[in-house]
Amino acid sequence: MTLPARWRFPLYLRIWLAVLVAVLLLSVAFGWLLQASNQQLPVREVILREEDGTVLGRAMTRPVRTPQGLEFAVAMHDGRTLIVQLPPRPHPPGEPPPGRGWMMRGPAGLFWMLAIVALAVALGSFPIVRRMTQRLERLRSGVERWGDGDLSVRVDDGGNDEVAALARRFNLAAERVDTLVKTHKSLLANASHELRSPLARIRMGLELMGSDAPPAFQEEIRRNITELDQLVDEILLASRLDAREADMGTVEPVDLTGLVAEECAHTGAELAASPGVPLVVDGVPRLLRRAVRNLLENARRYSSDAVRVELVREGPDAVLRVRDRGPGVPPAQRERIFEPFHRLPGASERHGGVGLGLALVRSIAERHRGRAWCEDQPGGGACFVIRIPVHAQN
């Protein structure tokens, strides 16, 4: 069972507590063994006799340690049993009596000594353990930041131990990945910009062609140009969204209700929003508008019936649902359709599209600390959902 994050101890505390518990267990075990050995005194032979040497009693007995000293039980020849007591030796003048003072003698004194040793080990091992684990914590923090998308992160690789070697390997791998990603993004951006020039020339040639070409041919050329232009725009936007450090615009409070209403009016979709205070979210207006527009165009592309849009508040989030009555999305494909350039079988031939619209929707939602997914639509069709946290003061 995995404990919640708030209940987990840092690594340095776990190592230090392990050292401390080991010392305490060793001290207790050693003290218990010593005390047990002290209580098991060896068997002694005790003889009582007269001055003339007549033996009055003899016994092979184990002495018992008492506060008054050692006691022996001796069986006499006449049937009686005498207790022979050996009182403790008197302490020298100037020394504290036995059993008193901060450092007592005997088992109690040994326990005090073991406790002091355990305390010394605990205090001495803490800075060593803390210094060792601090480097691991910095390495973990760097890996987490790098995994969150900050590919410029590098960690401290000073030292000659295994942690330093691991940090150097991480820095080397991070540098290679950063170089490859930058090269890939630069290539995408340059290719997208270069595609605009032939598109402009094709569009100009179509205009110069006049009415000589058949209308169906002209319409097909215009549709292909529109798809190519859309592909260029979406590739550029996708490459910028992948770069976490890219400036996509100013984050500001956005009236999501008004924005969705405008897009629904533009596409003829039916809007059902909760009455009352408009839903306001923190975000980049043009990105949120692009996400809503992509969902509406996707629904209109696959459905001939009216598209229904629902905008409600659920807890701390604003939830947008776009419902259509198209062919729907099979459950096995509901995650894959958010992958770049992935389309349902036959969708490209029947409905067009470039396969980046839903991938952009998810990227934009994640940029706004939200989520996007496809869920089941009762009665057939598809339902796409975006959930984004509302404005802090909304």
N, C-alpha and C positions, 0 to 999 in steps of 0.2 A: 504494500500500500504506500502510495506517495503522499508525503505530508504537504499541506499548503505552504506556499512560499514564505508566509509570515511566521511559520513555526519552525523553519529550518535554521539551524545554527550555521554561521560562517565556517569555512574550512579551518581557519586558524583556531577557532574555539573548539571544534571537534577534536583536532589533533592535541591541543593543550589539555582538554578534559580527559582524553584517552591516557595521556602521560600521567596526569594527576590521579586518575582512578587506579591505574596500574601501581603507582607508588603506594597509594593508600591500602590497596588489597594486599600488597606484599608486606607492608608494615603490620597490618592486622594479623596476617597469617603467621609472620615471624613472632610477633608478640604472643599469639595464642600458643604456638609450639613451645616457646620459652616458659610461659606460665605453666603449661601442662608438665613440662619436664621438671620444673621447680616443685610442683605439687607431688610428683612421684619420687620422693626421697628413697634412697637405697635402704634395704633391710639391714638392721644392725643387731648384733648380739649384746644383750644387757645382762650383767651378773651382779647380784646383791649378796654380800657376804659379811660375816662378823670380822672383828679384829684378828681373831685367831685363824681366819681363813675358812671358816665354815660357811658353805654356800647356803644362803637363805632362799634364793629364787633365781631362776634363769629363764630368759625368753629370747627368741629370735623374732623381732618385731620391726615394723616400719614406723619411724617417728612421724608425728603429726605436727605441722607448723601452726601455731596459734599466736595471737598477739602477745602472750606472756612468754613465748619461746617455744622450744621443742619439747614434746611430751612423749614418754614411752610407757606402755602398759606392760608390767612385769608380773607373771604368775608366781606366787610364793608356794613353797613346799607344803604349807599348812592349808592351802586352798584359797587363800586370800589373793587379791590382785591389787598391786600398788601402782600408782601413777608417779613416774619419775619425771621431773620437770627440769629443763635446762633453760634458765632465763637468758634473754639477749645480753650480749656483752655491753658493758657501759661505754658511752661515747667519750672520746677524749675531750678535755676542757677546750673551749673556744670553737667547737664544731657544733652545728645544729643537731638536735636529737634526731635519731632515725625516724623516717616517715614524715619529716617536716622540711620546709624550704621549697623553693620553686623546682628544684631538681631532686625528687625523692629517690631513694635507693630501692633496689629490688625491682620487681615487675612494673610497679607504677612508674618508677624512674625511667625504665626502658621504654615504656609507652610514651612518655614525654619526649624522650630523645628521638624516637621514631617520628613523632608528630612534627618536631622541629625540622627533621631531615626532609619530610614530605613537604612542609611549607617552603623550605629553601629550594627544593627541586621545582615546585610550582612557580615560585617567583623567578627563578633563574631560567626556566625553559620558556616562559611566556614570550619575552622579547625575541628569542631565537625562532620560535614557531611563527610568531607574527611577521617577522621580517621575511621568512621563507615564503609564507602564503600570500603576502602582499604582491609579490611578483606574479603569482598565479592569478590573483584577482585582476591585476592590470591586464594580463594576457586574455582572460575571459572577457573583460569589458571591451577590449579591442576587437575580439572576434565577434561579439554581439553587435557592436556598431558596424563592423564590416558586413555582417549578415543582414543588417537592416538597410543596407544600400549605400553606406558611406565607404566607397572603395578607396578613398585616399587615406584611410586609417592605417597607421603602422604602430607597432608596439616596441617597447624598450627591449633590446636584445643583448644588453650588456651582461657579462659574466661568462663562466666556462662550464656551467653545469647543464643538466638536461633541460631545465626550464629555458635557459638562454638558447640552447640548440633548437628547441621547439619554436621559440619566438623568431629566430632567424629563418627557419623554414616557412613559417607563416608569412613573414614579410616578403620573402622571395615569391611565394605563391600569389600573395595579394598584388604584388607589383606586376606579375605576368597577367593576371586576370584584368587588372586596371588598364594595362596597355591594350589588351585584346578588345575590351569593351569600348575604349575610346576610339580605337581604330574602326571598329564595327559601326559605331554611331556616326563617326565622321564620314564613313563610306555611304551610309544610308542618307545622311543629310545632303552630301554632294550629289548622289544619284538622284534624289528627289528634286533638287534644284535643276539638275541637268535635264530632267524629263519635262520640265515646264517649257523649255524652248521648242522642242518638236511639237508639243501639244499646241502651242500658239501658232506655229506654222501650219499645222493641219487645220486648225480652226480658220485661219485666214484663207487657206486654199479652198475650204468648203464654201466660204462666203464668195470667193471669186468665181467658183464654179457656176454660180447662178442657178437658173432653173433648167439647165440642160440635163442634169442628172435626175433619175426617177425620185419621187418624193420618199419612197420606202428606203432607197439607198441613202439619201440624205439623213433621214431619221435614224437609221442604223449607225451612221458615222457619228452623229451628234450623241447618241446614247453611249457609244464606245468612248468618245472624248470625255463625256461626263463621268463615266466610271474611272477612267484613267486619272482625271483631275481629282476625283474623290480619293482614289488610292494614294496619290501623292500627298494630299492633305493629311490623310490618316497615318501614313508612314511617318511624316514629320512630327505629328502630334504624339504618336506612340513612342518615337525615339526620345522625345523630350520628357514624356511621362516616366520613361524608364530611368532617366537620370534624376535621382532624388534631389540633387543639388540645383537642378535647373529652376530658374525663376519663371513660373507659369502665370504670374499675375499677382495682384494685390488681394490678400485675404480680407474680406469685409463681410458684415452682416448682409445676407441675401434673403429677400422675401421669396421663399420657395413657392408659396401659393401663387403669387403673381407671375413668377417665371413659368410655372407649369401651365397656368391659364393661358398665357400668351402662346406657348407652343401648341397647346391643344386647339386654340382658335386657328392657328396657322395650318394645322393638318386636318382639322375637322373631327378631332377626337372628342369623346364625351367625358367631361371632368366631374368627379364626385369628390368634393373636399369637405372636411369638417367645418361647420360654421363657427364663427367666433374670431378669436385673435389669429391673424395669419401666422403661418409657420416660418420662422426665421432661422437660418443656419449660417454658420461661419464658412465661407468658401470663396472661390474665384467664380464670378458670375458667368464668364464665357465657357468655363469648363462644365459647370452644372447645366448650362443651357445645351451644351453639346451632348452630354449624357442623356438628357431627357429627349432631345431631338433624335438621337440614334435609336432609342427604344421605340419612339413613335414611328419612325420610318421603317424600322424592322417589323413592327406589328402591322403597319399598313401594307408592306410588301407581301406578307404572307396571308393576309386576311382580306376578304372582300367585304366583310361586314364591318359595322362600326367598331371602333377601338374604344375601350372604356379605361379611364385613368382614375385611380383612387389615391388620394393624398390624405393621410391621417397622422396623428401623433400617437405613438405607443411608448409610454414611459419617457425616457430622456431622448428618444429618437424620433425623427420624421421619417415616415415610411411611404414610399411611392410604389404603387403597383400598376403595371400596364398590362391589361388583359386583351386578348384577341381570340377570334374563333377560327383560327387557321388550322393547319394539320397538327399543330402541337409539336412537342419535343419529347422523344423517348427518354425514359428515366436514365438509361445508360449514357445518354448524350448531354444531359443537363449541366455537367461540369465541363465537358470538352468543348462545348460551343463558345466558351469564354476564352479559349486559346486562340492566339493570333492565326488567321488564315484558315481556321477550321470551320467547315460548313457541313450541313447535313447532306447526305448523298442526294445528288440531283438538284440541290438548291441553286447552284450557280447557273445551271442551264435554264431553269424555270423562272427564277426570280431575280437574277443578277446579284449584285453585292460583291464586296471584295473580301469579306471575312475578318474585318478588323473592328467593325462597329461595336460588337459586344465586348471584345477585349478592351476597347477604350472605355466602355461604360464601367467595367470592373476597375480598371486602373484609376479612373477619375474618382470612383467611390472610395477606393483605398487611400487616395490622396487627401480625402476629406474625412479620414478616420472612420470610414463606413464600410459597408459590404454590398455586394450585388450577387444575385443568384436567380435561378429559375425554379419555380415550384409548380405543383400540380394545379391544373385549372379544372374545376368541376364543370362537367358538360362538354369538355373538349376544348382544344385550343392551347394557348400558352399564357403563362403569367410570369412576367419579369419584375423583380423587386429590387429596390435600392433603399438601404437604411443608412441614414446619416444623423449624427448627433445634432440636436437643436442648439441654437445660440444660448450662451450661458445665462443671459438675462431674460430669455423667452419663456 
